[in-house]
Amino acid sequence: VIGISELSALLAAGEEPPPGTVVITFDDGYRDNLEVAAPILARHGLPAVVYLATAYVGDGETQWADRLHTMVTTRTRHRCPQPPAEPSAELGAAVDLQDATAGAGVLGAWHRHLMTAAYPERAALLARLAEALEPAEEPPRLTLTWDEVRELATTHPKIEIGVHTANHTDLAAADEAAVWDELVTSINAVEKAIGIRPRHQSFPYGRVSAEAR
């Protein structure tokens, strides 16, 4: 098990890491990276890297997939509309989530739609979906705070802090200006908050285009 910087240095030098080499990574910036994972890694002396979706850290926002999960599991209405065919369009025909097959289909459609949506559209769509499902609960905060990120970086020096865009944006679906904004904003946010300029970033959803790279 080696750190991401060690791997990068090997590759930059034109060297291959030994067979079986592993780099441990965590995406998004969940609080359990500090509370659960970090003590285990420290106990075994293992390095890792945590990639932060920085706007979620700064705003205390719950990741959209977790918000969607809470809406569905605590819903008081069972009729779930299909996502719109295009931004700002009306929501599609509603499906009964109590029908397992139809429910899985419509929730899969929502996941695919929200994954590629830009942040403003995603936030608006989640609000419209909440109106339809009327969830009984708000999602819990699962994201690290900046104080907790500083604690992670200070008390666990073998854990590097990287970026994962600001708004967990699908960079493969973003234009050049949006890609630059997401990366620069997230890099600057980490440097301002904890005094460390991140060297590594992870593409959300593992999706990447030649232009984004």
N, C-alpha and C positions, 0 to 999 in steps of 0.2 A: 504494500500500500504506500503510494507516494502522494505528495501534494500536487496541486494543479500547476503551481509555478515551477516545480521540479520537472514535471512532464513537459511544460512549455519550453524550458531551457534545453532539455534533451532534443526535442524536435527542432528547435531553432538551430542547434548545433549539427543537425543532420544525423542524429543518432536515434536508434530505436530503443524504446524501453525494454527491459527483459520480458520474456514471455510470462504471462500470468500477472503482469503489473495491473494494479487497480487504483483508480482515483475515486474517492467517495464524494458525492455531490448532493446538495439539497437545493431544490428550487422553491421560489416564492417568498420565503421568509416567515415560515410558521414558528409560533412560539415554542412548539415542542422541539425545535432544533436546539434551543437553549436548555429547556427543562429536562428533556429526555435524552436526546442524541449526544449532546456535548459531554455530559458526565461519562457516558459509556465510551466515547472516543478517548477521553482523557485517561480513563482507567487502563486502556490498552495502548496508549501512546500513539494514536492514529491521527494523521492529518485529514482535513476535509475542506470543502469550500461551500459556503452558503451564498446563493444568488438571490438578491433581494429585488422584489417588485416595489420600488421605493415609494411610489405614491400611496400604496396600500399601507406601508409602514408609517409614513408621515400622517396620513388621514385616519388611521385606525380602521380602515375599511376591511370588510371580510371579502375574500376572493369570490368572484361571481359564481363559480361552481358550487361553493359552500352555501352561498345565498340561495341558489336555485334548489339545492338539496333541502334546505330548511323550509323553503316555500312549499315544496312538494310533500314533505313528511309531516308538516304541521298545518296543511291546508284545511280550510273549512268548506271549500267548494271543490267539486271534483271535475268540473268542466274546464279543460285546459285548451286555450286556443293554439292554433298552429302559429309559428313565427311568420312575420310578414314576408312577402315575396321580394320586397326591396325596402330600403330605409324610408321611414315616415309613412309607409303604406299601412292600410288597415291590417289587423291581425287576421289570421286565417280561421277556417272553421274549427269549432271547438271539438275536442275529443274527451271521452270519459276516461279519466285516469284509473277508474276501478276496473276497466277492461285491461288486463295485463299486457296483451299484445299491442293493442292500440296505444296504451299509455307509454310503453317502452318506445314505440315509434315516434310519438310526438316529443318525448323528452330527448331522444336522440337528435331530433331535428333542432330543438332548442340549443343543445350543446354545440352542434356544428355551427349554428347561426351566431351564437354569442362568442364563440372562439375566434371567429374572423372579424367580428365587429370592432370598430374603433370605440374608444372609451365612452364618448358622449352618447353614441347610439346604444351601446351596451347598457349604460345606466338608465336610459329612457325605456328600453325594452324590459328591463327587470322591474321597473316601476309599473309598467302596464301589465306585466304578468302577475305582479302582486295584487293589483286591483282585481284581476280575474279569479285568483285562487284564495285571496283573503287569508293568508297564513296567520295562525294563532300566536306565533312566536317570531321574534327577531333573531337572526343568527348570532351566535356568540362571537366575541373577538378572538380570533385564532392567530392573528398576525403579531409579530414582534413590534415593540415600540423602539424608538431610537435609543432610549436609555438601555433597553435590553440588548440592542445591537452593540452598543458600547461595552456592556458587560460581557457579551460573548467574545468580542474582539480582545478585550483586556484580560479576561481570566482564562481564555483558551487560545493562546497564541498560535497553536497549530491549525486553527480554523481560519481560513482566509475569507474575506468578504468580497463578493463579486456582485455584479448587477444582472438584472433579469428584465430590463426595461423599466420605465416608470409605472405604466398602467397595465402590465402584463399583456402587451399588444402583440398580435401575430405579425411579425416583421415581414413574413413572406407575402402578406396581403396589403402591406403598407407602401405608400409612395416614398420617394427618397427623402423628402422633407420630413415626413413623419418618422422615418427610421432615425434620422439624425437627431430629431427632437427627443425621441424616446431615450436614445443612448446618452446624449449629452446631459439631459435632465437627470437621469438616474445616476450617472457618474458624479455630477456636481452635488447631488443630494447626499450621497454617501460621504464625499469629502467634507462637505459643510457640517454634517451631523457628527462624524466621529474622527475627522482629521486624517483619514486614510484615503488615498486616491486608488480606487479599485483598478486592477489590471486585467480582470477576466469578466466575461459576460456569457450568459447562457441564453439561447434562443427559446422563447416561450413555445411550449407544445412541441419542441424539437423541430419546428418548421422554419425553413430558411430558403431564400432565393439567392441566386448569384448576385443580384443587385444589393440585397441586404448584407450579404457577407462582405 
